[in-house]
């Protein structure tokens, strides 16, 4: 079974939840980026994407159009 980079804000939200539950997983971001190149840009911008997502969720609830746009730009696949 393989895994890939998030495609949208809902996918990214699940990734954020994982990192919040297991913060030390951040230490392996470089390994993830090597295994899944599409994830590299997202991981490099992790903190700003998390801030954007949380800001949008406060404003729009479950919608995060700017987070989606940014993830789409950062994916390399």
Contact map, one row per residue, 1 for C-alpha under 8 A:
11100000000000000000000000000000000000000000000000000000000000000000000000000
11110000000000000000000000000000000000000000000000000000000000000000000000000
11111000000000000000000000000000000100000000000000000000000000000000000000000
01111100000000000000000000000000000101100000000000000000000000000000000000000
00111110000000000000000000000000000101100000000000000000000000000000000000100
00011111101100100000000000000000000000100000000000000000000000000000001000000
00001111101100000000000000000000000000000000000000000000000000000001001100000
00000111111100000000000000000000000000000000000000000000000000000011001100000
00000111111110000000000000000000000000000000000000001000000000111011001000000
00000001111111000000000000000000000000000000000000000000000000000000000000000
00000111111111100000000000000000000000000000000000000000000000000000000000000
00000111111111110000000000000000000000000000000000000000000000000000000000000
00000000111111111000000000000000000000000000000000001000000000000000000000000
00000000011111111100000000000000000000000000000000000000000000000000000000000
00000100001111111110000000000000000000000000000000000000000000000000000000000
00000000000111111111000000000000000000000000000001000000000000000000000000000
00000000000011111111100000000000000000000000000000000000000000000000000000000
00000000000001111111111000000000000000000000000000000000000000000000000000000
00000000000000111111111111000000000000000000000000000000000000000000000000000
00000000000000011111111000000000000000000000000000000000000000000000000000000
00000000000000001111111000000000000000000000000000000000000000000000000000000
00000000000000000111111110000000000000000000000000000000000000000000000000000
00000000000000000111111111000000000000000000000000000000000000000000000000000
00000000000000000010011111110000000000000000000000000000000000000000000000000
00000000000000000010011111111000000000000000000000000000000000000000000000000
00000000000000000010001111111000000000000000000000000000000000000000000000000
00000000000000000000000111111100000000000000000000000000000000000000000000000
00000000000000000000000111111111000000000000000000000000000000000000000000000
00000000000000000000000011111111100000000010000000000000000000000000000000000
00000000000000000000000000111111110000010000000000000000000000000000000000000
00000000000000000000000000011111111000000000000000000000000000000000000000000
00000000000000000000000000011111111110110000000000000000000000000000000000000
00000000000000000000000000001111111111110010000000000000000000000000000000000
00000000000000000000000000000111111110010000000000000000000000000000000000000
00000000000000000000000000000011111110000000000000000000000000000000000000000
00111000000000000000000000000001111111110000000000000000000000000000000000000
00000000000000000000000000000001111111110000000000000000000000000000000000011
00011000000000000000000000000000100111111100000000000000000000000000000001111
00011100000000000000000000000001100111111110000000000000000000000000000001110
00000000000000000000000000000101110111111111000000000000000000000000000000110
00000000000000000000000000000000000001111111100000000000000000000000000001110
00000000000000000000000000000000000001111111110010000000000000000000001001100
00000000000000000000000000001000100000111111110000000000000000000000000000000
00000000000000000000000000000000000000011111110000000000000000000000000000000
00000000000000000000000000000000000000001111111110000000000000000000000000000
00000000000000000000000000000000000000000111111111000000000000000000000000000
00000000000000000000000000000000000000000000111111100000000000000000000000000
00000000000000000000000000000000000000000000111111110000000000000000000000000
00000000000000000000000000000000000000000100111111111000000000000010010000000
00000000000000010000000000000000000000000000011111111100000000000000000000000
00000000000000000000000000000000000000000000001111111110000000000000000000000
00000000000000000000000000000000000000000000000111111111000000000110000000000
00000000100010000000000000000000000000000000000011111111100000010010000000000
00000000000000000000000000000000000000000000000001111111110000000000000000000
00000000000000000000000000000000000000000000000000111111111000000000000000000
00000000000000000000000000000000000000000000000000011111111110111110000000000
00000000000000000000000000000000000000000000000000001111111111110000000000000
00000000000000000000000000000000000000000000000000000111111110000000000000000
00000000000000000000000000000000000000000000000000000011111110000000000000000
00000000000000000000000000000000000000000000000000000001111111110000000000000
00000000000000000000000000000000000000000000000000000001111111110000000000000
00000000000000000000000000000000000000000000000000000000100111110000000000000
00000000100000000000000000000000000000000000000000000001100111111000000000000
00000000100000000000000000000000000000000000000000001001100111111111000000000
00000000100000000000000000000000000000000000000000000001000000111111100000000
00000000000000000000000000000000000000000000000000010001000000011111110000000
00000001100000000000000000000000000000000000000010011001000000011111111000000
00000011100000000000000000000000000000000000000000000000000000011111111100000
00000000000000000000000000000000000000000000000000000000000000001111111110000
00000000000000000000000000000000000000000000000010000000000000000111111111000
00000111100000000000000000000000000000000100000000000000000000000011111111100
00000011000000000000000000000000000000000000000000000000000000000001111111100
00000000000000000000000000000000000000000000000000000000000000000000111111100
00000000000000000000000000000000000001101100000000000000000000000000011111110
00001000000000000000000000000000000001111100000000000000000000000000001111111
00000000000000000000000000000000000011111000000000000000000000000000000001111
00000000000000000000000000000000000011000000000000000000000000000000000000111
